[in-house]
Amino acid sequence: MWDNSSAEHMAGPAPGNCTELGPTQIMSNLIASPVGRNRPLFMALAMAAVVWSADAIARVLLDGTALVSALFPSGLILGQRLVIATAIGGAAAVGCSLYSRKTRNAGQEALDRSEQKYRDLFDSMLDGVFRCRADGSAVAANKAAVRMLGYATESEIINDVNALQICTNREQAQAIMDCLAKHGEARNMPLDVCRKDGSTLAAIANARIIRVEGEEDIYQGAFTDTGELRAATDALRDSEEHFRALAENAVDIVTVINQEGEVLYVSPSCTSVTGFLPEELVGRSVFSSVHYDDQERAKESIANVFRSSGASMSFTCRYLKADRNLVQIETIGSAFRSSKGELRAVLNSRDVTERRRTEQQLQQAQKMQAIGHLTGGIAHDFNNLLTVIVGNLQLIGETELDPETSDQVN
């Protein structure tokens, strides 16, 4: 399809030599052609010459000329074909350049938005997050880490803090490093960290190694301040130990039951009172050893305990010991809710058998004392009557009487 004479007349050398043309020569040849007077096409060609290299323009000339020749097999000389092909190529080049620039800008904006989201998430975490190199030098820290460690800004941590030096407990630090070396991560590890002011932060740490091919390994750690939690846990443990000591050393039996009357806990003092071991009573009904005649009253009393909403209720019943002897048990109980919201009752019980026996003896003694008082009063009154009678008889005896009356008086 090529017309060499037309090509030489209109656009210079034949396409076989196009790769040797520079942008200036191509533009000069096109300006000299009749089509060079077409301003829109000329501007497109000018932009193509600026944006593209000579080799790129030559490739477009070759490909575009072949395309135009196929579309217009006649009626267009080689120069016109070259102009149209170059215009197409130039427009495409400009469009591709603008699209590429727009795509790059959109990609950069998306990357910036993604980085900002990551940073917002990084800074909004309640746990402190810390990144460092293998030598311990810090590369990043979120706001929580800055606050927990007592610094003002992230840059202070990056400039002043070394992760290997702020761990006050070397054994803890070594344990974390061993886990990282073995598994690539460490979870829920205790860690004591030195703050800027020299105080110690008690924390639970999670760490992992971030490995990217061709880049330096980064160590990332997240730590939770457990100071308040540890203090609360210690206080709870102390409280539990305190009340456990009270329960296990009390003379009274301490029993915890649910609403069905099942024994959930019983103190060791139950052995000295009932003869049963604690493990023998746990899981049994609290009424299982109550005397048959007292069970209904005991059940009603326990039901009242659960209905009383924390108020204390007391009752007494007879209890069958392990040796089959009966004892009098006095119980006072109150209801409470467990940490799971389940209704429970705690019962404090004591053996009152001796007290009841003593009370009965006292009552008997009081009865006898009352009878003695009554008898003494009657005797006193009777003595008073006898005194009067005896006195009168003595007076009569001193009086002269006839023999018959004197014998009666005597």
DOFIRO-508721 format. One line per 10 residues: number of its first residue (from 1); for each residue x, y, z of C-alpha. Coordinates in steps of 0.001 Angstrom, whole numbers. Each point is the difference from the previous one (the first is absolute). Layout:
% residues N
NUM = X,Y,Z ~ ... .
END
This chain:
% residues 410
1 = 0,0,0 ~ 2927,2321,435 ~ 582,2679,-2693 ~ 3667,902,372 ~ -144,2954,-2336 ~ -2947,1483,1817 ~ 1667,-646,3314 ~ 3142,1752,-1118 ~ -2028,2863,-1402 ~ -2292,514,2974 .
11 = 1684,-1307,3134 ~ 3614,-726,-713 ~ 1567,-3444,257 ~ -1972,-3220,-315 ~ -1394,-1718,3111 ~ 2853,-2426,-51 ~ 2181,2891,1156 ~ -2524,1408,2484 ~ 1956,-1205,3009 ~ 2818,2346,-1004 .
21 = -2179,3132,187 ~ 101,2266,3024 ~ -2925,2103,1230 ~ 1375,3183,-1591 ~ 410,-1538,-3452 ~ -3447,-1611,163 ~ -1602,3294,969 ~ 1892,1916,-2711 ~ -1130,-2451,-2681 ~ -3593,117,1182 .
31 = -50,3816,198 ~ 1273,124,-3552 ~ -2826,-2283,-1187 ~ -3431,1359,-955 ~ -1525,-1603,3082 ~ 2313,2028,2236 ~ -2333,2872,-490 ~ -2711,-1935,1908 ~ 390,1591,3466 ~ -1728,-2718,2167 .
41 = 1996,-2783,-1589 ~ 3184,2006,244 ~ -557,632,3744 ~ -635,-3682,596 ~ 3202,-832,-1854 ~ 1912,2615,1967 ~ -1172,-1465,3308 ~ 883,-3484,-1214 ~ 3490,1171,-887 ~ 456,1520,3466 .
51 = -1454,-2912,1994 ~ 1419,-2858,-2013 ~ 3498,-1004,-870 ~ 1133,-348,-3598 ~ -220,-3799,121 ~ -3533,147,1404 ~ -1116,2426,-2727 ~ 1586,-2201,-2645 ~ -1903,-3058,1305 ~ -3285,1934,-82 .
61 = 772,1195,-3522 ~ 592,-3546,-1173 ~ -3023,-1530,1770 ~ -2297,2944,-641 ~ 943,241,-3707 ~ -747,-3666,-480 ~ -3371,482,1677 ~ -910,3053,-2076 ~ 1137,-1729,-3184 ~ -2282,-2891,780 .
71 = -2923,2333,665 ~ 687,2260,-2995 ~ 1585,-2152,-2711 ~ -295,2829,-2502 ~ -483,3723,-117 ~ 2609,846,2663 ~ 3628,467,-808 ~ 2672,-1191,2382 ~ 546,3397,1580 ~ -3661,379,896 .
81 = 4,-3490,1389 ~ 3016,848,2105 ~ -1674,3168,1276 ~ -3201,-1797,982 ~ 1912,-2883,1591 ~ 2215,2386,1913 ~ -3013,2015,1111 ~ -1655,-3151,1244 ~ 3171,-1004,1787 ~ 483,3461,1461 .
91 = -3514,200,1298 ~ 363,-3456,1481 ~ 3291,1008,1570 ~ -1497,3097,1575 ~ -3056,-1953,1175 ~ 2171,-2769,1402 ~ 2217,2536,1711 ~ -2958,1797,1569 ~ -1649,-3304,982 ~ 3242,-1291,1439 .
101 = 491,3202,1995 ~ -3601,-76,1204 ~ 352,-3683,930 ~ 3189,716,1880 ~ -1655,2863,1879 ~ -3068,-2126,856 ~ 2265,-2821,1170 ~ 2003,2366,2154 ~ -3171,1436,1521 ~ -1293,-3507,747 .
111 = 3339,-881,1555 ~ -72,3163,2104 ~ -3547,-775,1174 ~ 989,-3565,850 ~ 3028,1189,1956 ~ -2146,2549,1870 ~ -2546,-2688,908 ~ 2814,-2213,1235 ~ 1454,2855,2025 ~ -3401,882,1492 .
121 = -523,-3643,967 ~ 3555,-207,1326 ~ -452,3093,2197 ~ -3530,-853,1177 ~ 983,-3349,1530 ~ -280,-147,3787 ~ 3015,-2307,232 ~ 3453,1417,-487 ~ 1560,-1054,-3317 ~ 3740,248,-504 .
131 = 2166,-843,-3008 ~ 3753,-385,80 ~ 2944,-1485,-1856 ~ 1994,-3033,1077 ~ 2378,2262,1944 ~ -2939,1402,2016 ~ -75,3444,-1610 ~ -3556,1292,-323 ~ -1551,730,-3379 ~ -3621,711,996 .
141 = -2290,279,3026 ~ -3684,801,274 ~ -1551,2572,2304 ~ -858,-2586,2656 ~ 3636,-1129,156 ~ 1152,3622,254 ~ -2410,609,2884 ~ 741,-3265,1834 ~ 3748,530,-139 ~ -342,3595,1214 .
151 = 1302,1803,-3097 ~ -1458,3031,-1746 ~ 378,-961,-3665 ~ 782,-2961,-2200 ~ 3225,1624,-1157 ~ 1260,-8,3606 ~ -434,-3770,140 ~ 1653,-494,-3399 ~ 2972,2109,1082 ~ 367,-1102,3637 .
161 = -1447,-3475,516 ~ 1661,-3348,-624 ~ -2334,-2965,435 ~ 2786,-2206,1339 ~ 855,2469,2756 ~ -3419,1008,1358 ~ -840,-3532,1206 ~ 756,36,3716 ~ -316,-3777,359 ~ 2657,-1708,-2107 .
171 = -1549,-3435,442 ~ -3293,1247,-1445 ~ 1772,1597,-2947 ~ 2001,-3172,-666 ~ -3151,-2127,112 ~ -1616,2225,-2642 ~ 3100,-131,-2219 ~ 132,-3798,296 ~ -3648,-274,-1079 ~ 611,2329,-2937 .
181 = 3027,-1995,-1086 ~ -1858,-3292,260 ~ -3504,872,-1191 ~ 281,3436,-1587 ~ -2448,1370,2570 ~ -595,227,3738 ~ -3416,265,1628 ~ -1221,1121,3438 ~ 3474,364,1450 ~ 473,1983,3250 .
191 = 2238,3012,-486 ~ 1208,2718,2374 ~ 941,3163,-1910 ~ 1880,3050,1253 ~ -1817,3296,-595 ~ 1707,3287,-752 ~ -298,1096,3645 ~ 1612,-3218,1215 ~ -3190,-1653,1266 ~ -918,-3509,-1111 .
201 = -2905,-866,-2261 ~ -1402,-3502,561 ~ -1274,-1284,-3337 ~ -1043,-3042,-1995 ~ 1770,-50,-3359 ~ -613,-1605,-3398 ~ 2815,164,-2543 ~ 745,-1245,-3508 ~ 2603,343,-2716 ~ -1024,1735,-3239 .
211 = 2091,-1425,-2818 ~ -4,1509,-3515 ~ 2267,-1509,-2638 ~ 2943,2235,-723 ~ -673,2231,3010 ~ 1168,138,3586 ~ -2066,-1967,2559 ~ -2257,2154,2166 ~ -1097,-1032,3491 ~ -3503,1124,960 .
221 = -1296,-175,3554 ~ -3374,857,1536 ~ -228,361,3759 ~ -2889,501,2411 ~ 389,1914,3243 ~ -903,-2530,2684 ~ 959,2174,2960 ~ -3577,772,1010 ~ -1136,-3497,-954 ~ 2834,-1536,1997 .
231 = -804,2198,2997 ~ -3672,-965,-215 ~ 935,-3665,-413 ~ 2335,146,2990 ~ -2692,1688,2081 ~ -2520,-2644,-1057 ~ 2471,-2783,780 ~ 727,1521,3410 ~ -3721,301,680 ~ -598,-3593,-1048 .
241 = 2855,-1224,2182 ~ -1314,2067,2913 ~ -3521,-1361,-187 ~ 1219,-3516,-744 ~ 2121,129,3152 ~ -3008,1242,1963 ~ -2232,-2749,-1378 ~ 2499,-2835,380 ~ 1003,939,3526 ~ -3420,899,1336 .
251 = -1676,-2167,2611 ~ -3310,461,-1786 ~ -758,-2001,-3140 ~ -94,2225,-3108 ~ -2126,-1482,-2778 ~ -867,1381,-3451 ~ -3055,-1452,-1745 ~ -2022,690,-3147 ~ -3764,389,-203 ~ -459,-3763,-282 .
261 = 1746,-470,3332 ~ 3097,-1613,-1537 ~ 3162,539,2043 ~ 2590,1867,-2111 ~ 2518,641,2761 ~ 380,-946,3646 ~ 2786,995,2363 ~ 2312,-2575,1653 ~ -1599,622,3413 ~ -2885,-2216,-1114 .
271 = 2092,-3054,896 ~ 285,858,3689 ~ -3732,772,231 ~ -1659,-2611,-2217 ~ 2709,-2627,-513 ~ -214,393,-3813 ~ 2923,1142,-2173 ~ -635,3052,-2229 ~ 276,-2078,-3169 ~ -2685,-2336,1340 .
281 = -2465,2861,351 ~ 730,1984,-3197 ~ -2517,-940,-2673 ~ -2520,-1367,2524 ~ -3224,1626,1102 ~ 408,2162,3053 ~ -3144,-1686,1409 ~ 1246,-3586,-421 ~ 1078,-357,3659 ~ -2663,2208,1561 .
291 = -2325,-1912,2340 ~ -3123,-1095,-1846 ~ -2321,1864,2367 ~ 1933,3252,-550 ~ 447,-139,-3807 ~ -3140,1905,-978 ~ 813,2795,2433 ~ 3610,115,-1222 ~ -1081,140,-3680 ~ -2453,2809,711 .
301 = 2690,1902,1897 ~ 2477,-353,-2914 ~ -2691,1129,-2450 ~ -517,3086,2147 ~ 3747,650,-137 ~ -106,94,-3818 ~ -3092,2208,53 ~ 1445,2414,2539 ~ 2294,1845,-2501 ~ 3057,179,2235 .
311 = -1704,102,3384 ~ 1244,-2577,2519 ~ -2345,-2772,1156 ~ 654,-2544,2784 ~ -1432,-3379,990 ~ 901,-3062,2073 ~ -351,-3648,-915 ~ 1204,-3431,1033 ~ 2824,-1437,-2112 ~ 1021,-3646,-325 .
321 = 3784,-343,321 ~ 2158,-2579,-1763 ~ -87,-2154,3163 ~ -3843,150,-75 ~ -199,2215,3093 ~ -2201,3076,-39 ~ 1257,3510,587 ~ -1816,3305,137 ~ 1179,2295,-2834 ~ -771,3716,-24 .
331 = 311,1621,-3418 ~ -68,3598,-1191 ~ 24,678,-3752 ~ -226,2719,-2621 ~ -307,-26,-3782 ~ 2384,1551,-2563 ~ 687,-124,-3732 ~ 3151,-1470,-1476 ~ 2155,1745,-2606 ~ -2128,-1744,-2647 .
341 = -3223,1291,1539 ~ -1025,-3368,1455 ~ -1848,76,3312 ~ 1901,-1568,2902 ~ -335,-129,3784 ~ 2721,-100,2641 ~ -873,-1793,3238 ~ 1861,282,3278 ~ -799,-2950,2247 ~ 1119,-1000,3481 .
351 = -569,-2861,2383 ~ -2237,1263,2805 ~ -621,-3380,1626 ~ 1954,815,3144 ~ -1499,3448,148 ~ -3475,-1414,-273 ~ 804,-2600,2709 ~ 1350,2763,2212 ~ -3055,2100,-702 ~ -2213,-2907,966 .
361 = 1997,-520,3194 ~ -260,3681,753 ~ -3699,-87,-588 ~ -278,-2992,2374 ~ 2073,1785,2612 ~ -2170,3051,-374 ~ -3064,-2151,520 ~ 1491,-1528,3124 ~ 976,3432,1241 ~ -3538,1195,-537 .
371 = -1345,-2987,1911 ~ 2488,693,2803 ~ -1088,3593,144 ~ -3613,-1093,124 ~ 692,-2589,2711 ~ 2003,2500,2030 ~ -2784,2501,-210 ~ -2583,-2513,1148 ~ 2218,-1138,2916 ~ 566,3601,996 .
381 = -3704,699,26 ~ -641,-3204,1941 ~ 2687,952,2542 ~ -1700,3325,498 ~ -3248,-1768,850 ~ 1749,-2395,2375 ~ 1719,2883,1753 ~ -3332,1619,726 ~ -1483,-3274,1223 ~ 3006,-818,2177 .
391 = 6,3500,1500 ~ -3656,-149,837 ~ 438,-3418,1585 ~ 2831,1307,2115 ~ -2177,2874,1206 ~ -2796,-2369,811 ~ 2435,-2288,1853 ~ 1004,2835,2265 ~ -3626,556,962 ~ -1639,-1965,2846 .
401 = -2492,-2431,-1446 ~ -2186,-2692,1351 ~ 1567,-3457,-224 ~ -2016,-1117,-3054 ~ 867,3083,-2125 ~ 3666,-148,1105 ~ 226,-3587,-1221 ~ -1402,1049,-3433 ~ 2465,2850,-299 ~ 2923,-2222,941 .
END
